[in-house]
Amino acid sequence: MSISREYKCKNSNGGNPELYWMPFVDYVGSEIQYTGNYITTFPYSAIFSLSSPLTSFNEEIDEISGGVSVAQSGGFQLNKILDTDNYISIAKIDARLIFKDSNGFYRMAGTHKGLKIKYTKETGSSIPEFNGFKFSFEGLEEKQAGFLQDLSGFDINENSVYGLQQLLQYQL
């Protein structure tokens, strides 16, 4: 097997300016289909927009007996702790995340097995330090995060500041 890849300019950008949540639903394998690295069929779903100034995503691929494992992880932040924030239920929720990277590609993480989410709440010890929530997520998949052509197969809910409140209400 020969693998080649042309030399690429160093013009790729880090970061993920768009982030969307959806509750994890365990679909039958045939409901999610791929062509190459692209998810071409996925059940119509509501997704929730989430405004986060810092979002990261990582995949670590490792060989295991009979195939590969794809460890997906990352995080995002929500600035400022408000007296109305109540995210304690997040520890009980499995989710899928869709993000658009700074190079214009949409990808779905936690597609087949979901992602576990946890968070810390930080106030910092001085005025210039971070005040807000730092969320982290992780999951173990058998496939890498699939690319999406666009978000036309999703109902995008953008009616809140963070979108997370709607996800929590939807799940509970």
Legacy VTK file of the C-alpha trace (Angstrom):
# vtk DataFile Version 3.0
C-alpha trace
ASCII
DATASET POLYDATA
POINTS 172 float
0.000 0.000 0.000
1.429 3.336 -0.990
0.410 6.573 0.642
1.427 9.909 -0.783
0.584 13.442 0.115
1.810 16.485 -1.690
3.769 19.092 0.201
1.303 21.493 1.807
1.993 25.144 2.539
2.061 26.118 6.181
-1.112 28.133 5.809
-3.448 26.029 7.949
-4.991 27.721 10.958
-5.653 26.367 14.409
-8.839 26.911 16.345
-12.502 26.173 15.891
-14.713 29.263 15.543
-18.018 27.321 15.546
-19.153 24.658 18.008
-22.457 22.766 18.170
-23.824 20.222 20.662
-26.341 17.485 20.252
-27.462 14.829 22.699
-26.000 11.403 22.004
-28.557 8.978 20.576
-27.427 5.422 19.893
-28.308 4.976 16.211
-28.155 1.706 14.285
-24.944 1.481 12.248
-26.761 1.780 8.911
-28.256 5.159 9.930
-24.808 6.755 9.725
-23.062 6.303 6.386
-19.737 7.507 4.994
-18.161 8.167 1.633
-14.447 8.310 2.309
-13.938 10.589 5.326
-17.309 12.341 4.874
-20.497 11.498 6.750
-23.055 11.427 3.948
-26.079 10.116 5.864
-26.991 11.051 9.435
-30.453 11.141 11.048
-31.959 14.651 11.031
-31.161 16.148 14.443
-31.470 19.338 16.421
-28.097 20.864 17.305
-27.385 23.670 19.735
-24.983 26.485 18.945
-22.420 27.209 21.632
-20.387 30.426 21.763
-16.919 29.613 23.005
-13.833 31.797 22.545
-11.439 28.834 22.887
-12.196 25.403 21.467
-9.741 22.581 20.858
-10.048 19.074 19.427
-7.568 16.190 19.343
-7.582 12.655 17.992
-5.089 9.975 18.945
-5.201 6.893 16.757
-3.767 3.668 18.143
-3.624 0.105 16.864
-5.554 -2.436 18.889
-6.290 -6.113 18.351
-8.525 -6.309 15.298
-8.399 -2.656 14.296
-7.780 0.810 15.623
-9.059 2.950 18.456
-9.581 6.669 18.052
-9.337 8.614 21.307
-11.101 11.945 20.868
-10.619 14.758 23.336
-10.626 18.486 23.627
-12.211 21.353 25.421
-13.878 24.708 25.311
-14.448 27.652 27.606
-17.369 29.835 28.535
-16.391 33.206 29.943
-17.887 34.651 33.117
-19.760 32.786 35.836
-23.329 34.012 36.191
-25.731 33.401 39.057
-28.122 31.699 36.610
-25.563 29.123 35.371
-26.409 25.601 36.445
-24.416 23.021 34.483
-24.193 20.302 37.136
-26.243 17.912 34.954
-23.540 18.030 32.268
-21.698 15.199 34.029
-24.654 12.887 33.263
-24.930 13.728 29.565
-23.283 11.963 26.660
-23.079 14.214 23.626
-21.861 14.601 20.084
-20.015 17.740 19.080
-19.783 19.336 15.669
-17.139 21.945 15.137
-16.001 24.030 12.224
-12.270 24.512 12.192
-10.506 27.678 11.067
-9.824 26.053 7.685
-13.563 25.791 6.954
-14.139 22.069 7.625
-17.026 20.735 9.734
-16.384 17.548 11.729
-18.426 15.449 14.129
-16.836 14.019 17.276
-18.412 11.244 19.335
-20.361 10.060 16.312
-20.833 6.388 17.250
-20.183 6.126 20.989
-20.593 9.663 22.317
-18.445 11.931 24.422
-18.253 12.310 28.201
-18.209 15.931 29.321
-16.829 17.402 32.536
-15.989 20.902 33.656
-14.330 23.112 36.197
-15.514 26.496 37.391
-12.758 29.066 37.918
-12.770 32.577 39.336
-9.019 33.213 39.227
-7.103 34.929 41.997
-6.766 38.368 40.385
-8.705 40.588 37.961
-6.849 39.649 34.724
-7.203 35.886 35.306
-9.839 33.689 33.672
-13.325 33.680 35.175
-15.700 31.086 33.767
-16.139 27.450 32.886
-13.541 25.155 31.343
-15.216 22.136 29.773
-13.344 19.050 28.617
-14.626 16.097 26.653
-13.350 12.672 25.739
-14.524 9.560 24.009
-13.250 6.419 22.329
-14.419 5.725 18.786
-13.604 3.199 16.077
-13.598 5.854 13.340
-12.035 9.282 13.155
-14.270 12.350 13.422
-16.172 12.383 10.156
-16.244 15.464 7.956
-19.576 17.068 7.065
-20.221 18.920 3.823
-22.336 21.502 5.683
-25.006 21.680 8.399
-28.029 21.427 6.079
-29.144 18.137 7.690
-29.476 19.719 11.125
-31.945 22.016 12.857
-29.685 24.693 14.354
-31.023 26.173 17.581
-29.373 29.522 18.281
-31.930 30.989 20.683
-29.669 31.286 23.721
-26.459 32.897 24.755
-24.672 29.570 25.111
-26.940 26.854 23.751
-25.905 24.674 26.679
-29.034 25.533 28.668
-31.224 24.192 25.827
-29.180 20.996 25.661
-29.639 20.440 29.373
-33.386 21.107 29.152
-33.655 18.823 26.109
-31.900 15.981 27.912
-33.732 16.212 31.241
LINES 1 173
172 0 1 2 3 4 5 6 7 8 9 10 11 12 13 14 15 16 17 18 19 20 21 22 23 24 25 26 27 28 29 30 31 32 33 34 35 36 37 38 39 40 41 42 43 44 45 46 47 48 49 50 51 52 53 54 55 56 57 58 59 60 61 62 63 64 65 66 67 68 69 70 71 72 73 74 75 76 77 78 79 80 81 82 83 84 85 86 87 88 89 90 91 92 93 94 95 96 97 98 99 100 101 102 103 104 105 106 107 108 109 110 111 112 113 114 115 116 117 118 119 120 121 122 123 124 125 126 127 128 129 130 131 132 133 134 135 136 137 138 139 140 141 142 143 144 145 146 147 148 149 150 151 152 153 154 155 156 157 158 159 160 161 162 163 164 165 166 167 168 169 170 171
